[in-house]
Amino acid sequence: MGSIELNTQKEENNNNVILKEHHDDVTAKSKRRVFREKTFVARESLLTTEFRNGNMKIIYNCFTAAFLLFFLRALVDDVLVQKMPLHHTWLIWWNFEKFFSTMAVWTGMFVSTIGVYYAFQHWSTIPSKLTDLASNVSF
């Protein structure tokens, strides 16, 4: 029994010596550590610089990468969950089955937009009192 107690006591003494040496080493390093003076400069962001230079490749590449990631996520989801790689394209196929009705709705939407455009263009010139509808229509 005595030898076991001596061994554990000796190990405790060794651990204390190791911890004390480590503590002394850490405090010595922390005392030597001196930070240099930092000067912060206000700078424009990378995107602001690119906008000013007229180089839009960064924005183009970011949107392309985001589109590809969303596409790959949808494709993997379709394959793993639906067991069909083009599951989300059902709406496109349904619209081509009903192609005439789809084109009729899209044409109506387009015509209504053109009508609103010409109405606002005419309305913007009304205060001048020198214009009439016939002189304002471009066709």
Stockholm file with secondary structure:
# STOCKHOLM 1.0

chainA/1-139         MGSIELNTQKEENNNNVILKEHHDDVTAKSKRRVFREKTFVARESLLTTEFRNGNMKIIYNCFTAAFLLFFLRALVDDVLVQKMPLHHTWLIWWNFEKFFSTMAVWTGMFVSTIGVYYAFQHWSTIPSKLTDLASNVSF
#=GR chainA/1-139 SS CHHHHHHHHHHHHHHHHHHHHHHHHHHHHHHHCCCCCCCCCCCCCHHHHHHHHTCCHHHHHHHHHHHHHHHHHHHHHIIIIISCTTGGGHHHHHHHHTHHHHHHHHHHHHHHHHHHHHHHHHHHTGGGSSCCHHHHCCC
#=GC SS_cons         CHHHHHHHHHHHHHHHHHHHHHHHHHHHHHHHCCCCCCCCCCCCCHHHHHHHHTCCHHHHHHHHHHHHHHHHHHHHHIIIIISCTTGGGHHHHHHHHTHHHHHHHHHHHHHHHHHHHHHHHHHHTGGGSSCCHHHHCCC
//
